[in-house]
Amino acid sequence: MAYHAVPPDRSDRPVRPPPHRTSGPPAPPGRHTILRNTERGHPEDPPPTAPLRRRSHFSPAADAIGSELDLHLTGRHVVHALAPGFCDAASVYLLQRWLLEENARTAADPPQIEARRLALHIGSDSSEDWEHLLPVGEVLVFPRHTPYARAVATGQSQLLDGVDRHTFERLRGTDPDDAGVDALLHSAGFLIVPLRLRGAAVGFIACTRDPGKEPFTRGEAVAVESLGARACVALDNARRYERERRTALAIRRSLLPETGQAFESCRVAHGYRPAGQDNVIGGDWYDVLPRGDGRLAMIVGDAMGHGPESAVAMIQLRTAVRALAALDIPPAELMDRLDAVAGTTPGASFATCIYAEWDAELHTCTFVGAGHPPPLIRGPGRPAAPVALASAGLPLGLATAPYEPTVLHLSEPTLLLLYSDGLVESRTHDIDQGIARLAHALDAGADDVTDAGHPDALPSLCRRLLAGTGRDGSDDVTDDRTLLLAELTPGKN
């Protein structure tokens, strides 16, 4: 992003005659500073107590403000509500410190403000490359004397008969020969309306009118302030949602192993599809952990519920598994100790998981379950089927009897699928039917995996299984879907 600042012009003059400078303490929000470039009255201006301009004077885009939890889309709704019906050009700027969630309150008279251009709309539908001249996302620095800084500091709307000196110099430096820029430079009306939320400034709206049109009136400024008040609430909701979504995605990315992992005797792919929106964190987790003597540990788990509590429990369980795996203890003992950890971890009780440890040299895969759906295996020429565990085990944290291992001898290349119950549970079918459907889906795509020359074969099959083939073929996901798919290749004796 680029920061642009014009050196402060201490003359504080607009392009034409100087504006009236205000002095004294800032006026309360909702009052207006009228900065006329020429001393001429406007008898048609309504008094400050005149009724607000009816919302119908704005375009129907005004009704869409707040309909989406998206900052940029909300900004576009605002500028399209204003231009071209109310003004010829409109833009929305948000204070950079507010976007970065720093202290949104500014000093009474800050030396400058930094604001990001969130949205811009030129209502003439001209062919000018406005994105090139005035790019959305650009961060600008506005000195103290500009109407933008005054609007933010005082909470007063600023009305001018033309653009101020700062804006004039900045626009003239972009492309002075451009017809659209020339129209902005010689605009007949310029309006800056501060955006305030809970008494703090968060940005401003800028509007211009082309030459030959009437300047903005105080009543029109009040109308834009009313629009801006609704926009502030929508922008704040969008910002909060985006913050939660970024937090959820950051946590999720930090917990996922690398994609497309390949080991000497095993290729691994995995996938995750959350239930609901991206900002909802579930309790599913999975991991791949190399162990001593060329062994490989794989685990899929599920802490109950969704939200921060489940996420914290999931993080602690996953961390515990990594620590226990580093001790190089047997799989059943690892699960016993994990059960003890879950019993003292808030929210982790009743979590389920399935642990698998592959030893290519011994041709064995050891499974230990804790109340989790059984893994699926598929050998050459044989259909996929669930592993018959010696004991399904009870969920973690219940201090039950020791967990029992199940050891399979695999002398041929075999596909192994660990998964969460989100792929097999359904409101209309029992879990056994869901497992059977998932096994059938694994069979349908398994032939492509045997093509060792296709590095995306395993991840591609993961995507197909996550897309809904494991559960009624429906896209209505009510629980997280997690899977770990491994191609096990026994070593040569």
C-alpha positions, 0 to 999 in steps of 0.5 A, spaced: 500 500 500 502 506 498 502 512 503 501 519 500 502 526 503 502 533 501 506 537 505 502 542 509 500 548 506 500 553 512 496 558 508 490 553 509 486 556 502 482 552 497 483 552 490 479 559 490 478 564 495 480 562 502 475 558 506 473 560 513 477 558 519 474 555 525 476 556 532 475 554 539 473 548 541 470 542 537 463 543 535 459 537 537 457 531 532 452 533 527 453 540 527 456 543 520 462 548 518 460 551 511 467 553 508 465 557 502 470 559 497 466 565 495 462 570 499 455 568 497 448 566 500 444 561 499 437 563 501 434 556 499 438 552 504 434 550 509 435 552 517 439 546 521 432 544 524 429 543 517 427 536 516 432 531 513 432 529 506 428 523 504 432 517 503 428 516 497 433 521 494 439 516 495 439 510 490 436 503 492 443 501 494 442 505 501 437 499 503 443 494 502 447 497 507 448 492 512 446 486 508 453 483 508 458 482 513 463 485 508 467 491 509 468 492 502 461 491 500 458 495 505 463 501 502 460 500 495 453 500 497 454 507 501 458 510 495 453 507 490 447 510 494 450 517 493 452 517 486 450 519 481 443 520 484 445 525 490 452 527 487 457 525 481 462 522 485 463 519 492 468 515 496 468 512 503 475 512 507 476 509 514 481 511 519 487 506 519 488 506 526 480 503 527 481 498 521 488 496 525 483 496 531 488 500 535 485 506 539 480 509 535 480 515 539 484 521 536 487 527 539 482 534 539 487 536 534 491 531 531 497 533 526 495 528 521 490 522 520 491 516 516 485 513 512 484 508 507 480 509 501 475 503 502 470 505 496 470 509 490 464 511 485 464 516 479 457 516 477 458 519 470 460 512 468 465 515 464 471 510 461 477 513 466 481 508 469 479 511 476 482 504 479 489 506 477 488 514 478 485 513 485 486 506 487 481 502 492 485 500 498 490 506 498 492 509 504 493 517 504 495 522 510 491 528 511 494 534 514 491 538 520 489 543 516 485 539 511 477 539 511 478 531 512 482 532 518 477 537 521 471 533 520 474 527 524 477 532 529 471 536 530 465 531 528 462 537 523 461 536 516 465 540 512 461 544 506 465 547 500 464 550 493 470 546 491 476 542 493 481 544 498 488 546 496 490 539 499 486 535 494 487 539 488 494 538 489 494 531 490 489 530 484 493 534 479 499 530 481 495 524 478 493 526 471 492 533 470 490 532 463 484 527 464 477 529 463 475 526 469 480 529 474 479 536 471 472 535 473 473 533 480 478 539 480 473 544 478 467 541 482 462 546 484 460 542 491 465 538 496 462 535 502 466 531 507 461 528 512 465 524 518 463 517 520 463 516 528 461 510 532 460 511 539 463 518 540 469 516 536 471 518 529 472 512 524 472 515 517 469 520 513 465 520 506 467 525 501 462 527 495 463 532 489 458 535 484 460 537 477 461 544 475 454 547 473 451 544 479 448 547 485 453 546 491 451 542 497 446 544 502 446 543 510 440 539 509 443 535 504 449 534 509 444 532 515 441 527 510 448 524 508 450 524 516 444 519 517 446 515 512 453 515 515 450 513 521 447 507 519 453 505 515 458 506 521 454 500 524 454 496 518 462 497 517 463 496 525 459 489 524 463 487 518 470 489 521 468 485 527 466 479 523 472 479 519 476 479 525 473 473 528 474 470 521 481 471 521 482 469 528 479 462 526 483 461 520 489 463 523 488 458 529 486 453 524 492 454 519 496 453 525 493 446 527 494 443 520 499 439 518 503 440 511 499 438 505 501 433 500 506 429 505 510 424 503 514 419 507 519 413 505 513 408 506 507 412 506 503 418 502 499 422 506 493 427 504 488 430 509 482 435 508 477 439 513 471 442 511 468 446 517 460 446 519 457 453 518 461 459 516 468 460 516 469 464 523 466 458 527 471 453 529 470 446 531 473 441 535 476 436 529 483 435 529 488 431 525 495 430 525 501 426 522 507 425 526 514 421 524 516 416 530 522 412 531 525 407 527 521 409 521 514 409 524 509 414 522 503 416 527 496 418 524 490 421 528 484 424 527 480 427 533 473 430 535 472 435 541 465 436 542 461 442 540 463 448 536 466 455 538 472 457 542 471 452 548 472 446 543 477 450 539 481 450 546 480 443 548 482 441 541 488 445 541 490 442 548 489 435 546 493 435 539 499 438 543 498 433 548 498 427 543 505 431 540 508 431 546 506 423 548 508 421 541 515 424 542 516 420 548 516 414 543 511 410 548 506 404 545 500 406 542 495 403 547 499 407 553 499 413 549 492 413 549 491 411 556 496 418 558 491 422 553 485 420 557 488 422 563 490 429 560 483 430 557 480 428 564 483 435 567 482 439 561 476 443 561 472 441 555 476 435 553 472 430 556 468 426 551 472 427 546 473 422 541 479 420 537 482 414 533 490 413 533 494 409 527 501 407 527 504 404 521 511 400 521 513 399 514 519 394 516 514 390 520 508 391 515 504 392 521 499 398 523 496 398 530 490 402 531 487 404 538 480 407 538 477 412 543 469 412 542 471 414 534 468 411 528 473 405 525 478 407 520 477 404 513 482 400 509 482 398 502 487 393 499 488 391 492 482 388 489 478 388 495 473 393 497 474 398 502 471 396 509 472 398 516 477 395 521 474 390 526 477 394 532 479 389 538 475 395 542 472 401 540 474 404 547 470 410 550 471 417 549 477 420 553 477 423 559 472 418 563 478 414 566 476 408 563 480 401 563 486 401 559 485 402 551 486 395 547 490 396 541 488 392 534 494 390 530 493 389 522 499 385 518 499 389 511 503 385 506 500 389 500 500 397 498 493 399 502 489 405 503 487 407 510 482 412 511 481 416 518 475 420 519 471 424 523 463 422 524 461 428 520 462 424 514 458 419 516 452 421 521 446 423 518 439 425 520 436 420 516 440 414 516 444 411 522 452 411 522 453 404 519 449 406 513 454 412 513 460 408 514 458 404 508 457 410 503 463 412 505 467 406 503 463 405 497 465 413 495 473 410 497 472 404 492 469 409 487 476 413 487 481 409 489 483 407 482 486 414 481 490 413 487 494 407 484 497 412 479 503 414 482 505 419 477 499 423 479 501 427 485 494 430 486 491 423 486 490 423 493 489 430 495 483 430 489 480 424 492 480 427 499 476 433 496 471 428 493 470 425 499 469 432 503 464 434 498 459 430 500 459 423 498 460 420 505 453 423 507 447 423 502 451 427 497 448 433 500 452 440 501 448 441 508 454 440 513 452 441 520 458 438 523 465 438 521 468 434 516 475 431 517 479 426 514 486 423 513 488 419 507 494 414 507 497 410 502 501 405 506 507 401 502 510 395 506 518 395 506 521 389 502 524 384 507 
